[in-house]
Amino acid sequence: MGLADNKCVPCRGGVPPLPNDRTQTLLKELGREWSLNGQGHLERLYTFKDFAQALEFVNKVGAVAEAEGHHPDLYLAWGKVKIEIWTHKINGLTESDFYLAAKADREFEPFRSTAD
């Protein structure tokens, strides 16, 4: 079972962010396309052949996010989408952030061959 197979667990606040060693382990499991930005949020840039594909991907990730009750920041531009994920209530990362990132990667798979 991979990260994408886990259900996001709503964070009600009052819990500490993941420790750095656990964050690094999960980051490696996600893959090299994901990184931590300057704020310590998960971030990845996806590329597409055109705006329509990028928009389709945003809509797919949006539907997954809504179903999971866990909402990333999505940045849409021509031929690219940047996703930024963190748990707002604790201003840090939880395991659910990594689950959502893996789910986004799963949604990207059908686009992978046309994005290159």
Kinemage of the C-alpha trace (Angstrom):
@kinemage 1
@onewidth
@group {chain A} dominant
@subgroup {mainchain}
@vectorlist {calphas} color= white
{ca met a 1} P 0.000 0.000 0.000
{ca gly a 2} L 1.389 3.385 -1.009
{ca leu a 3} L 0.875 6.870 0.372
{ca ala a 4} L -1.950 7.570 -2.085
{ca asp a 5} L -3.961 4.659 -0.670
{ca asn a 6} L -4.327 6.318 2.733
{ca lys a 7} L -7.276 8.483 3.719
{ca cys a 8} L -6.538 12.037 4.818
{ca val a 9} L -7.373 12.621 8.467
{ca pro a 10} L -8.787 16.052 9.303
{ca cys a 11} L -6.571 18.031 11.646
{ca arg a 12} L -8.375 19.846 14.395
{ca gly a 13} L -5.291 21.747 15.535
{ca gly a 14} L -3.359 21.364 18.744
{ca val a 15} L -1.059 18.683 17.345
{ca pro a 16} L 2.595 19.260 16.562
{ca pro a 17} L 3.848 19.196 12.966
{ca leu a 18} L 5.758 16.112 11.878
{ca pro a 19} L 9.329 15.939 13.142
{ca asn a 20} L 12.009 16.580 10.520
{ca asp a 21} L 13.174 12.948 10.322
{ca arg a 22} L 9.632 11.726 9.550
{ca thr a 23} L 9.139 14.547 7.050
{ca gln a 24} L 12.346 13.565 5.222
{ca thr a 25} L 11.346 9.884 5.147
{ca leu a 26} L 7.935 10.678 3.665
{ca leu a 27} L 9.451 13.170 1.214
{ca lys a 28} L 11.753 10.442 -0.126
{ca glu a 29} L 8.769 8.122 -0.454
{ca leu a 30} L 6.941 10.738 -2.537
{ca gly a 31} L 9.784 11.115 -4.993
{ca arg a 32} L 12.231 13.721 -6.165
{ca glu a 33} L 9.626 15.884 -7.903
{ca trp a 34} L 8.372 17.086 -4.513
{ca ser a 35} L 10.319 19.477 -2.315
{ca leu a 36} L 9.918 21.619 0.757
{ca asn a 37} L 9.674 25.317 -0.005
{ca gly a 38} L 10.966 28.150 2.172
{ca gln a 39} L 7.925 27.944 4.435
{ca gly a 40} L 8.340 24.188 4.949
{ca his a 41} L 5.346 23.351 2.739
{ca leu a 42} L 5.272 20.520 0.211
{ca glu a 43} L 5.530 21.827 -3.329
{ca arg a 44} L 5.601 20.418 -6.845
{ca leu a 45} L 5.364 21.850 -10.351
{ca tyr a 46} L 3.574 19.764 -12.978
{ca thr a 47} L 3.862 20.546 -16.692
{ca phe a 48} L 1.305 19.980 -19.454
{ca lys a 49} L 1.078 20.422 -23.209
{ca asp a 50} L -1.448 23.253 -22.926
{ca phe a 51} L -3.785 25.232 -20.690
{ca ala a 52} L -6.723 22.843 -21.172
{ca gln a 53} L -4.778 19.881 -19.768
{ca ala a 54} L -3.507 21.933 -16.838
{ca leu a 55} L -7.064 23.032 -16.049
{ca glu a 56} L -8.339 19.448 -16.310
{ca phe a 57} L -5.677 18.354 -13.826
{ca val a 58} L -6.590 21.163 -11.407
{ca asn a 59} L -10.216 20.048 -11.542
{ca lys a 60} L -9.255 16.419 -10.857
{ca val a 61} L -7.037 17.359 -7.915
{ca gly a 62} L -9.754 19.697 -6.663
{ca ala a 63} L -12.287 16.859 -6.660
{ca val a 64} L -9.878 14.608 -4.738
{ca ala a 65} L -9.135 17.391 -2.261
{ca glu a 66} L -12.817 18.011 -1.660
{ca ala a 67} L -13.490 14.281 -1.165
{ca glu a 68} L -10.589 14.083 1.300
{ca gly a 69} L -11.509 17.293 3.122
{ca his a 70} L -7.927 18.473 2.685
{ca his a 71} L -7.317 21.445 0.418
{ca pro a 72} L -4.010 22.407 -1.232
{ca asp a 73} L -3.146 25.711 -2.812
{ca leu a 74} L -3.315 25.275 -6.580
{ca tyr a 75} L -1.623 27.685 -8.991
{ca leu a 76} L -2.743 27.360 -12.619
{ca ala a 77} L -0.923 28.845 -15.602
{ca trp a 78} L -0.577 27.948 -19.269
{ca gly a 79} L 0.942 24.467 -19.377
{ca lys a 80} L 1.742 24.247 -15.686
{ca val a 81} L 0.253 23.728 -12.257
{ca lys a 82} L 2.021 24.259 -8.963
{ca ile a 83} L 0.631 22.544 -5.887
{ca glu a 84} L 1.506 23.691 -2.393
{ca ile a 85} L 0.352 21.551 0.536
{ca trp a 86} L 0.491 22.001 4.301
{ca thr a 87} L -1.913 21.740 7.188
{ca his a 88} L -3.148 25.262 7.787
{ca lys a 89} L -4.432 24.662 11.329
{ca ile a 90} L -0.953 23.831 12.611
{ca asn a 91} L 1.043 25.736 9.965
{ca gly a 92} L 3.113 22.626 9.366
{ca leu a 93} L 3.070 19.181 7.824
{ca thr a 94} L 1.095 16.103 8.816
{ca glu a 95} L 1.075 12.661 7.235
{ca ser a 96} L -2.165 13.598 5.460
{ca asp a 97} L -0.245 16.246 3.500
{ca phe a 98} L 1.931 13.513 2.033
{ca tyr a 99} L -1.127 11.371 1.300
{ca leu a 100} L -2.699 14.239 -0.641
{ca ala a 101} L 0.543 14.858 -2.543
{ca ala a 102} L 0.637 11.191 -3.577
{ca lys a 103} L -3.001 11.377 -4.643
{ca ala a 104} L -2.151 14.390 -6.840
{ca asp a 105} L 0.657 12.370 -8.425
{ca arg a 106} L -1.812 9.575 -9.110
{ca glu a 107} L -4.115 12.046 -10.890
{ca phe a 108} L -1.162 13.227 -12.996
{ca glu a 109} L -0.372 9.755 -14.383
{ca pro a 110} L -2.736 9.975 -17.422
{ca phe a 111} L -1.108 13.289 -18.398
{ca arg a 112} L 2.504 12.130 -17.980
{ca ser a 113} L 3.031 10.831 -21.526
{ca thr a 114} L 1.569 13.944 -23.152
{ca ala a 115} L 3.393 16.389 -20.867
{ca asp a 116} L 6.897 15.427 -22.005
